[in-house]
């Protein structure tokens, strides 16, 4: 039981040392993550569609 209490006390001590972001920083970084994720998803979608079209053209050209 002493080990658990010691662990919890040390965990709380370490958490007090953490530099937590402000609410504004959290909002800004969240928007950034969503924006970058959307942009990468759109990029992958465009190239996926392009490659599907190219493969369809190759299949029709070579009669596969």
C-alpha positions, 0 to 999 in steps of 0.5 A: 500500500505504501508503494501505491501512495508513493507512486501517486504522490510522485505522479502528482508532484511531476504533474505540477511541474508540467507546463500546461497549454492555455485554452487559446493555445489548445484551441489553436492547435486543435484547429491546426490539427484538423486543418492539416488532417483535412488537407492531407486527406484531400491530397490522398483522395485526389491522388487516389482518384487520379491513380484509379483513373490511370489504372482504368485507362491502362486496363482498357488499353491492354485489354486486361 
